[in-house]
Every structure is written in C-alpha cells, then in structure tokens.
C-alpha cells in the first residue's frame, strides 16, 4: 500500500483484498454459457469456492447475467452482433440466444445468489455497460473487485478494461475464468498486462487472503 495526499493507494492483490474495499463479481455463469466451455464444470467449482469463502468472510458478492432483447425489439448494434455470433446474413434470421427467464439464461444452480446477494442483467459485454454495478460498488465505497466466470476473452476482458477507466483496481482470478478460445484468452491476459491497471491471482491465493482477520 502507498500513501499520498491523504489517499491510500492499493497496488497489490493483498492490498485490495479487504472486505471494506473489494467485492467478488461472478460473471455470466449461466446454464447456456457454462455448457459451451470444455472445462465449464471446473470453473463452476472454482467460482463456488470463491463465493463460499467470500460469504464466510463478509465480502459482498455480485453476479451478472447476459440476456437477449427479442429480435423485433432489438436495435442496430444488438442485431449486428447477433448476426455475427450466429453467422447469419439476414437480421430476420436472428434468434434470441438468452431470452430473459429462459432455461439457458438462468444462473447455474450451484451459483444461485443468496438472499443478501444481487444479480444484474446486461446486454453488453462489459458488466458495467448499462447495469447498476458501478453505482452499487461506489455506494459501498469500494474501489476494487475480484472477477471470475465465463468468458475471459468475450466479456471479462471488456469488463476489466472498462473498470480501469472507471477508477477500479480489477483482479482476475485466472483459474476461475473460463474461455472458449485458449489463444484469444492468452491474448487478453497479455493485452491487459501491457495496459496496466489490473491484477491477476489464483483461487487458492485469493481465498487465503479473504480468510485474513
């Protein structure tokens, strides 16, 4: 930790891992997403371990869910993105991948939010895009969060980059972040490391830090 001008400036994961300044964000651990990742069950278990340790030690936990706007109600960027992901040339052929309330939209049962936890729906890749997450963290006085879930190269990287612009110190839990494309995931880590402003750790280390008095 460094101190200047009346500020405390966390620099390391250990500095940031304080229930008074850091939350745990579990990103898009939904039925229809987890099943697309070869090691999805391993990520489920790692996220569950982190969530349980956070609960045990008084850390706030937030979840995100991706949802699809019905195609007939969607806008230009939503339709264009869906066309690219679904590999169709005609927007009329687009189908909603994650309709709100559908089976594939639901968080997996092992990561159901508790009564004192919150899930935020989103239509962007960044967890901060159009959601109350930023307001919720700032209202708690937090300036950091640890993030785990799926998928690193699609949604977690944009979330981390957005977070640094918003003034947070985001921490990626590398063995609890799943990816659909290993090479793209490695590029994401390399890009974020080059840009600076974020940190990485692993599940065991973060759990040990969360268990401090």
SULRA-V244936 format. One line per field, one symbol per residue. psi: psi as a letter, one per 40 degrees, with the letter a starting at -180 (. if undefined). burial: I if it has 16 or more other C-alpha atoms within 10 Angstrom, else O. A space follows every 50 residues. Layout:
psi = ???
burial = ???
This chain:
psi = hihifeihghdiddddgheeehihhhhfgideddeehdfddddddddddd ddddddefhihiiihhihhhdeeiaddddddddddefiehddehihdghh eidediiidefhiidfihhhiieidheegeiedddddddeeieiiihiah ideddddddddddddeeigihhgdeehiiehddddddddddddddieiii aiddddddddei.
burial = OOOOOOOOOIOOIOIIIIIOIIIIIIIIIIIIIIOOIOOIOIIIOIIIII IOIIIOOOIIIIIIIIIIIIIOOOOOOIIIOIIOOOOOOOOOOIIIIIII OOOIIIIIOOIIIOOOOOIIIIIIIIIIOOIOIIOOIOOOOIIIIIIIII IIIIIIIIIIIIIIOOOIIIIIIIIIIIIIOOOOIOOIIOOIOOOOIIII IIIOOIIOIIOOO
